[in-house]
Each structure stands twice: as structure tokens, then as C-alpha cells.
Amino acid sequence: KTDMHRPKLSHCNHVSVLSPQICKKDFEGFKKLFHRFLQVKGPSVEWPKINRPPEDSIQPYEKIREKGLPENVANSLNKLVVVKLNGGLGTSMGCKGPKSLISVRNENTFLDLTVQQIEHLNKTYNTDVPLVLMNSFNTDEDTRKILQKYTHHRVKIHTFNQSRYPRINKESLLPVAKDMGLVGESADGWYPPGHGDIYASFYNSGLLEQLIAEGKEYIFVSNIDNLGATVDLHILNHLVSQPNGKRCEFIMEVTDKTRADVKGGTLIQYEGKLRLLEIAQVPKAHVDEFKSVSKFKIFNTNNLWISLAAIKRLQEQNAMDMEIIVNPKTLNGGLNVIQLETAVGAAIKCFDNALGINVPRSRFLPVKTTSDLLLVMSNLYSLEAGSLTMSEKREFPTTPHVKLGSSFTKVQEYLIRFESIPDMLELDHLTVSGDVTFGKNVSLKGTVIIIANHGDRIDIPAGSMLENKIVSGNLRILDH
């Protein structure tokens, strides 16, 4: 391999060696955010001023696709950097350590699948698309240990850390932490301030400058647990092929809301700008209206395409303006605290010629719970070069609605309850509650509801086929 193709691991601002510069930058960032928090009175939007976005500000994906692809796709790809938001832990699924290291399919983790996707691109088009991971102090150390295993993959991997801000006592508005340490008493005193912190952290790390110097122009940002967020060549081509004077600096991929997505942020027109409206910003009296699928038809997938030069400009002009999300938490000892956070998509209003693209639902495949995990592990999807695609044998494009009860919440418990993942190609709806286990080669079709009452247990026997069935009570089928 030539040097060009050998992955380089570069790491900016590690938490394990918190330099005074980093502490200073974090503190300055926090001070700015806290100052804004103290000034803001009342909701950040005035409901009567909210308008639907103009027709041309949210384009259907089909229209972007119709343009076709240029002969030299590699030229566009060489201007791209893939950024994955990797600050989260797997605690909601009962796992320790970074969420990106949970196995999702054939022993592959979220991170494995991401590396495979980008490596496949680089090999197919003979390009050099790097992967950048935005870690938090919670995930940095474990992630960096694991990165060694990709040394011989054809993808350069860089990391940088998002900021570390102090949690604030809800009553006194004073920081909870007593010192800079992350262990002992102060362990609970710190938090990563949401993915809106990407702009400042990326800029402060020096990595943004470095990538611009290497000729990179756009980043594609997504959550590492969204398995549908692969590099889309049509969207990239749309960005790169625009006239210089009217260059689009920010694309947000949105998709149609279903009843399951009523809380997702949506795009609105506000004071002449395209803007992201999150449920946290909605006045209480209008929450039901916000959740209505008819008024706000689309939601933000958090797949974003952003100009690097524009991030640099906005950071240097101190013009990055994102609404503050006040996230209340209760610490183990019962202390009520608040965390001030921002969301990466909220900056859309700061960029020139921002655009929404209404993409197919398949580009939004987040794995937040074991119910989501069941879907992506099943035969509903096939895996190729790190990308999951809906099986052609599935007759309708929507995914089944799956609700697994509390006995399945933790990945470890969930895995024990399935001897093998059921055939779900013809499933519409599955609800499982209580102490239920599944034997090998079970097939589920239509609507299946399985409820084991408290103290009872239901074992679905190997080879069973359940179609439009309700199973309840106590069922143990024994071989005789």
C-alpha cells in the first residue's frame, strides 16, 4: 500500500490529558452558553410567527436523484469528510461503554459497519474519504483503544472531543463539581453539552483547518446509531455541482413523520429563515399541534451536510446561534441539576441557502432500543459492505412496529430470550410483554401479541408460525 492509503490516526484534545488550553476553551464556551441562558426569558419562538417552509426550501429526494451522477464521482467524494456523533453511552440498552461498540449484526458493531461503508467507497472509487469521530469524555478512551483494529483498513480515522461543561444546581444555579476531576465526588458534575457543540469543538481542535487545507469542502454528519445514514452520492453531487454564488452551505435530510415520530424536530420558516423547531421550544399550549402529523409533516433525521468553510466563517465571526435546550436531570443522591445543551441542526438558520431534502425513510434507521435492534438483526434487512438494505422479499416498504417489554430492555437479557431471530418478513406489529422466550426458527406474521402475566412464563416453541395471534397466560410446551 502506498502511504496515501495507510490510515493515520490523529487525536485532538484528549480528556485523559486535560491541558489548561482545553479547560480554558471549555470554560469560555460554557460561560457564553450560561450567559445566554440567563438572558433568555420565555420561549425562543413566538407561535404566531411560525410558517410552513416555502415549497422549494424542502426538495423531494427524487428531484435531486433525477440529476444523475457525473462521470467522475471521485472528484466529489474527495471533497467529503464523514463525521459520526460518538458521544453517547450504551446505558439505555444496559451496556457499559460507548454505544458505538455494541454488536448490531453478525458481530459487527456500529463502528465496524461505519468503517466498512467508507472503506467500500474508498476502494470502489479510489478515493480518500476520512472518518471523523466526535467523542465525549465518556467515550473517548474506549473508542481510541478500539481504533487500533482498523489500522490496515483503507480509511483515515480522526477523533476530536466535544466540550466538557459543568452541571448546574437547579436551585442555586451554581456548578455541582468541586474540581476538574472525572472520578470520585465530581464524576457526576460534568456532561457533554449536546451535539450542537460540534462546531466549536471541531474548530478548536484544529482538525477543521487541517481538513480544509487537505481540500475537503463538506462534512456529512450523522448519529453513529443511525444505520441508514450512509454517504448518498446524489446529495453530495447536488452540493458540489451548484453555482458558486448560490452555494448551499447546509442540507438537512428530513423524512415523513409517522405516529412514532411525533416528537421529532421539524423545519419551519421563521423570520424569513429556514429553522429547526424542537419539541422543547414549543409553548405548552401548542404541543399537540406540534405533534400533529398533518400540520408538521416531516422531521429531522439528523443527517446533515455542511460546508466546512462556512463553519469556519461562522465560528470566527462568533455568529453561530443555536437555541439552548435546558435538560433537567436528577443525580444519584437526588440532587436536581440542569444541563445546558444545543442541537447540531439548530444552526441551520445561520447558514446561507440552507435546504431540506425529503429522503426515503430507509435513511433513518436508528437503534435506540432492543426493539430497534430486533429489526436490524432480522431477515428484514440484508447487509452488504457495511450497509443495511430492506430485503426485496418484504412486500411493503414500512418496517413493522415492534414493542418489547421491560424483560428485553438490556441487550444481554434480550439475546438470551431469542434462540434465533424470528422470520419477520411478513410482520406488521409485534408486542411482547413479560417473561417470554423464543425458540429457533420462529416465524411471525401480521399482528402478533404475546403477553405473559406476572409470575407466568411463555416459551414460543421452535419452528412455530404465529400469524395474527394473541398469546397470553402461561404457555410452556414440552417435548414428550
C-alpha positions in Angstrom: 0.0 0.0 0.0 1.2 3.5 -0.7 1.4 5.9 2.2 -1.6 7.7 0.9 -3.8 4.7 1.6 -2.4 3.9 5.0 -4.8 5.1 7.7 -3.5 7.7 10.0 -4.9 8.0 13.5 -4.9 11.5 14.7 -6.4 12.6 18.0 -7.1 16.1 19.1 -7.6 17.2 22.7 -7.8 14.0 24.8 -9.6 14.2 28.0 -7.1 12.0 29.8 -4.6 14.8 29.5 -6.8 17.9 30.1 -4.5 20.7 29.1 -5.1 24.2 30.5 -5.9 25.4 26.9 -8.8 22.9 26.7 -10.1 23.7 30.1 -9.9 27.4 29.2 -11.7 26.9 25.8 -14.4 24.7 27.5 -14.9 27.3 30.2 -15.2 30.1 27.7 -17.8 28.1 25.7 -19.7 27.3 28.9 -19.6 30.9 30.1 -21.1 32.1 26.8 -23.9 29.5 26.9 -24.7 30.2 30.6 -24.7 33.9 29.9 -27.2 33.4 27.1 -29.3 31.1 29.3 -29.6 33.8 32.0 -30.7 36.4 29.4 -33.3 34.3 27.7 -36.8 34.9 29.1 -39.8 32.9 27.8 -40.0 30.6 24.8 -37.5 31.0 22.0 -40.2 31.1 19.3 -43.4 33.2 19.0 -46.0 30.7 17.8 -47.9 33.2 15.5 -44.7 33.9 13.6 -44.2 30.2 12.6 -44.9 29.5 8.9 -44.6 26.4 6.8 -41.4 26.4 4.8 -41.7 27.6 1.2 -42.2 24.8 -1.4 -38.7 25.0 -2.9 -36.9 25.0 0.5 -37.6 21.3 1.1 -36.9 19.3 -2.1 -38.1 15.8 -2.7 -35.1 13.3 -2.9 -36.4 12.1 -6.3 -35.8 15.5 -7.8 -32.2 15.5 -6.5 -31.7 12.0 -7.8 -33.0 12.8 -11.3 -30.0 15.0 -11.9 -28.0 11.7 -12.2 -24.3 11.4 -11.3 -21.3 12.9 -13.1 -18.8 10.6 -14.7 -16.2 11.4 -12.1 -17.8 10.7 -8.8 -14.4 10.5 -7.2 -13.9 14.3 -7.5 -16.9 15.0 -5.3 -16.0 12.2 -2.8 -12.5 13.6 -2.3 -14.1 16.8 -1.1 -16.1 14.9 1.6 -15.5 14.0 5.2 -17.8 11.7 7.2 -18.4 12.8 10.8 -20.1 10.5 13.2 -21.5 11.7 16.6 -20.0 9.3 19.0 -20.5 10.9 22.4 -23.2 8.5 23.7 -23.0 5.5 26.1 -25.0 2.3 25.7 -26.6 2.7 29.1 -30.2 2.8 27.8 -29.6 -0.7 26.5 -27.9 -1.9 29.6 -24.4 -1.8 28.2 -21.3 -0.2 29.6 -19.0 1.9 27.4 -19.6 3.7 24.1 -22.8 2.8 22.3 -20.9 2.5 19.0 -19.2 -0.6 20.3 -22.5 -2.6 20.7 -22.8 -5.5 18.2 -25.7 -4.9 15.9 -25.3 -7.5 13.1 -23.2 -10.6 12.7 -20.8 -9.5 15.5 -20.3 -6.1 13.7 -20.6 -3.0 15.9 -21.9 0.4 14.8 -18.3 1.5 14.3 -17.4 -1.6 12.3 -20.3 -1.0 9.9 -19.3 2.7 9.5 -15.7 1.8 8.7 -16.8 -0.9 6.3 -19.1 1.6 4.4 -16.4 4.2 4.0 -13.7 1.6 3.1 -16.0 0.3 0.4 -16.4 3.8 -1.0 -12.7 4.4 -1.0 -11.9 1.1 -2.7 -14.7 1.4 -5.3 -13.9 4.9 -6.4 -10.2 5.0 -5.5 -10.8 8.0 -3.1 -9.7 9.2 0.3 -12.8 9.9 2.3 -11.8 10.2 6.0 -13.9 9.3 9.0 -14.0 11.7 12.0 -15.5 10.7 15.3 -16.7 13.3 17.7 -16.2 11.6 21.1 -17.1 12.8 24.5 -15.1 12.4 27.7 -17.4 9.4 28.3 -16.5 7.5 25.1 -13.0 8.8 24.1 -10.7 6.4 25.9 -12.6 3.2 25.0 -13.1 4.3 21.4 -9.4 5.1 20.9 -8.4 1.7 22.2 -10.6 0.0 19.6 -9.4 2.2 16.7 -6.1 0.2 16.6 -8.0 -2.7 15.0 -8.7 -0.6 11.9 -5.0 0.2 11.2 -5.0 -1.8 8.0 -8.3 -0.6 6.7 -8.4 1.9 3.8 -9.8 4.8 5.8 -8.1 7.6 7.7 -9.7 8.0 11.2 -9.5 11.2 13.2 -11.1 11.9 16.5 -11.8 15.1 18.5 -13.6 15.6 21.8 -16.7 17.6 22.4 -16.5 20.0 25.3 -17.0 19.2 28.9 -19.3 21.5 30.8 -20.3 21.7 34.5 -23.8 20.6 35.6 -25.7 23.3 37.4 -27.6 23.0 40.6 -31.2 23.8 39.7 -31.9 25.9 42.8 -28.6 27.8 43.3 -27.5 27.9 39.6 -24.0 27.1 40.8 -21.8 24.3 39.4 -22.1 21.0 41.1 -18.4 19.9 40.5 -15.9 20.8 43.1 -12.8 20.2 41.0 -11.8 19.3 37.4 -11.6 15.5 38.1 -13.8 13.0 36.5 -13.7 10.5 39.3 -15.0 10.5 42.9 -17.2 13.3 44.0 -17.0 15.3 40.9 -17.7 12.4 38.5 -21.4 13.5 38.2 -20.5 17.2 37.9 -19.7 17.2 34.2 -21.6 16.5 31.0 -21.0 16.8 27.2 -23.3 19.7 26.0 -25.2 18.0 23.2 -24.2 17.6 19.5 -24.6 21.3 18.8 -21.2 21.6 20.4 -19.6 20.1 17.2 -19.0 23.5 15.6 -16.9 25.0 18.4 -15.1 21.7 19.3 -14.2 20.8 15.7 -12.9 24.3 15.1 -11.0 24.4 18.4 -9.4 21.0 17.8 -7.5 22.3 14.8 -8.9 19.4 12.7 -11.3 21.7 10.8 -8.4 23.8 9.5 -6.4 20.7 8.7 -9.2 19.1 6.6 -9.8 22.4 4.7 -6.0 22.5 3.9 -6.4 19.0 2.5 -9.0 20.2 0.1 -12.1 19.0 1.9 -15.2 21.1 1.4 -18.2 19.3 3.1 -18.9 17.1 6.1 -21.7 14.6 6.3 -22.7 14.4 9.9 -25.0 11.8 11.5 -25.6 9.9 14.7 -23.5 6.7 14.8 -26.5 4.7 15.8 -28.4 5.6 12.6 -27.7 2.7 10.4 -29.5 4.3 7.5 -27.1 7.3 7.4 -24.8 6.2 4.5 -23.0 8.5 2.1 -25.5 9.4 -0.6 -23.8 10.3 -3.9 -26.8 12.2 -5.3 -27.0 14.6 -2.3 -23.2 15.1 -2.4 -23.4 15.8 -6.2 -26.2 18.3 -5.6 -23.9 20.2 -3.1 -20.8 20.1 -5.2 -22.4 21.0 -8.6 -24.1 24.2 -7.6 -23.2 27.6 -8.9 -20.6 29.4 -6.7 -22.7 32.4 -5.9 -25.6 30.3 -4.8 -23.8 27.5 -3.0 -25.9 25.7 -0.5 -24.0 25.6 2.8 -26.3 23.3 4.8 -28.6 20.4 3.9 -30.8 18.7 6.4 -32.3 15.4 5.5 -35.9 15.2 6.7 -38.4 12.4 6.2 -42.1 12.0 6.5 -43.5 11.7 10.1 -45.4 8.7 11.2 -47.2 8.4 14.5 -43.9 7.1 16.0 -42.1 10.3 15.2 -44.4 12.9 16.7 -41.6 14.3 18.9 -39.0 14.7 16.2 -37.8 18.3 15.4 -39.3 19.8 12.2 -38.4 22.5 9.7 -40.3 25.8 9.8 -40.0 29.2 8.2 -39.4 31.9 10.8 -38.5 35.5 10.2 -37.5 34.7 6.6 -35.2 31.8 7.5 -35.4 28.1 7.5 -35.3 27.0 11.1 -35.4 23.8 13.2 -38.2 23.6 15.7 -37.7 21.1 18.5 -40.5 20.0 20.9 -38.6 21.6 23.8 -39.1 25.0 22.2 -42.8 24.7 21.7 -45.1 26.5 24.2 -47.1 24.0 26.2 -50.4 25.2 24.7 -49.2 24.2 21.2 -47.5 20.8 21.9 -50.5 18.8 20.5 -50.4 21.0 17.4 -46.7 20.4 17.0 -47.2 16.6 17.3 -49.9 16.7 14.6 -48.8 14.7 11.6 -50.9 16.8 9.3 -49.5 20.3 10.2 -45.8 19.3 10.6 -45.4 16.5 8.1 -41.6 16.0 8.2 -39.0 15.6 10.9 -35.2 16.0 11.1 -33.2 12.7 10.7 -30.0 14.5 11.9 -28.3 13.5 8.7 -26.7 16.8 7.8 -24.4 18.0 5.0 -22.5 21.2 6.0 -19.8 23.4 4.3 -16.5 23.4 6.2 -15.6 26.9 5.0 -19.0 28.1 6.3 -18.4 26.6 9.8 -15.0 28.3 9.9 -16.5 31.6 8.9 -19.4 31.5 11.4 -17.1 30.4 14.2 -14.7 33.2 13.5 -17.5 35.8 13.3 -19.0 34.4 16.5 -22.2 34.1 14.5 -23.3 30.5 15.4 -26.6 30.9 17.1 -28.4 27.9 18.5 -31.3 27.7 20.8 -30.5 26.5 24.3 -32.0 23.2 25.4 -32.4 23.0 29.1 -32.2 19.4 30.1 -33.2 18.7 33.7 -31.6 15.6 35.4 -31.6 14.1 38.9 -28.3 12.9 40.2 -28.0 9.7 42.2 -28.1 11.5 45.5 -31.4 13.1 44.5 -29.9 16.5 43.6 -31.8 18.3 40.8 -29.5 19.7 38.2 -29.7 21.2 34.7 -27.6 20.7 31.7 -27.5 23.4 29.0 -27.3 21.8 25.6 -27.6 22.7 21.9 -28.5 20.6 18.8 -26.4 20.5 15.7 -29.4 21.0 13.4 -30.4 24.2 15.2 -27.6 26.1 13.4 -29.4 25.7 10.1 -30.6 29.3 10.3 -27.1 30.7 10.3 -26.0 29.2 7.0 -26.6 30.6 3.5 -29.0 28.9 1.1 -29.9 26.1 3.6 -32.1 23.4 2.2 -34.2 20.4 3.4 -34.3 17.2 1.4 -37.1 14.9 2.0 -35.4 11.5 1.9 -36.8 8.0 1.9 -37.5 6.5 5.4 -34.7 4.0 4.8 -32.1 6.7 5.6 -33.5 6.9 9.1 -32.8 3.6 10.9 -31.8 4.5 14.4 -31.1 1.8 17.0 -32.2 3.3 20.3 -33.7 0.2 22.0 -33.6 -3.6 21.8 -36.9 -3.3 19.8 -34.9 -1.5 17.1 -32.1 -4.0 17.4 -34.5 -6.9 16.7 -35.5 -5.2 13.4 -31.9 -4.7 12.2 -30.8 -8.2 13.2 -33.7 -9.8 11.4 -34.2 -11.0 7.9 -36.0 -7.7 7.1 -32.5 -6.4 6.2 -29.6 -7.7 4.2 -26.1 -6.5 4.9 -23.6 -5.6 2.2 -20.4 -3.6 2.6 -21.5 -2.3 6.0 -24.9 -1.0 4.6 -28.2 -2.4 5.6 -30.9 -2.5 2.9 -34.5 -3.7 3.3 -35.0 -7.2 1.9 -36.6 -7.4 -1.5 -38.8 -10.2 -0.2 -40.6 -7.7 2.1 -43.8 -6.7 0.2 -44.2 -3.2 1.7 -41.6 -0.6 2.4 -42.5 0.2 6.0 -40.9 -1.5 9.0 -43.0 -3.5 11.5 -43.9 -1.8 14.7 -42.1 -3.7 17.5 -42.6 -3.2 21.2 -40.6 -5.4 23.5 -41.4 -5.3 27.2 -39.1 -4.5 30.1 -37.7 -8.1 30.3 -36.0 -7.3 27.0 -34.6 -3.8 27.8 -31.0 -4.9 28.3 -29.1 -6.3 25.4 -27.8 -9.3 27.5 -31.3 -10.3 28.6 -32.7 -9.7 25.1 -30.1 -12.0 23.5 -30.9 -14.8 25.9 -34.6 -14.7 25.1 -34.1 -15.4 21.4 -32.5 -18.7 20.4 -32.6 -17.3 16.9 -34.1 -14.1 15.5 -37.6 -14.9 14.1 -38.6 -14.6 10.5 -40.3 -11.1 10.3 -40.7 -10.6 6.6 -44.5 -10.6 6.8 -44.8 -9.0 10.3 -46.8 -5.8 10.8 -46.9 -5.4 14.5 -45.3 -7.3 17.5 -45.9 -6.6 21.1 -44.2 -8.8 23.7 -44.7 -8.3 27.5 -43.5 -10.3 30.5 -41.3 -13.4 30.7 -41.3 -14.7 27.1 -38.7 -16.7 25.2 -38.5 -17.7 21.5 -37.2 -21.0 20.2 -35.3 -21.4 17.0 -36.8 -20.7 13.5 -40.0 -19.0 14.8 -42.0 -17.1 12.1 -44.1 -14.0 12.9 -46.7 -12.7 10.5 -49.4 -9.9 10.6 -50.1 -8.7 14.1 -48.7 -10.8 17.0 -49.2 -10.0 20.7 -47.6 -12.2 23.4 -48.4 -11.3 27.0 -47.1 -13.4 29.9 -48.9 -12.4 33.1 -46.9 -11.6 36.2 -45.4 -14.9 37.5 -46.2 -16.8 34.3 -43.8 -17.7 31.5 -44.4 -18.2 27.8 -42.0 -20.2 25.7 -42.7 -20.0 22.0 -41.6 -23.4 20.7 -39.0 -23.9 17.9 -40.5 -23.8 14.4 -43.7 -22.1 15.5 -45.5 -19.9 13.0 -47.7 -17.2 14.6 -49.9 -15.2 12.3 -52.4 -12.6 13.7 -52.3 -14.3 17.1 -52.7 -13.2 20.7 -50.9 -15.5 23.1 -51.5 -14.8 26.8 -51.4 -16.5 30.2 -48.9 -19.3 30.8 -47.6 -21.4 27.9 -44.9 -23.9 28.2 -44.8 -26.5 25.5 -42.7 -29.5 26.5 -41.3 -32.1 24.1 -42.6 -35.5 25.1 
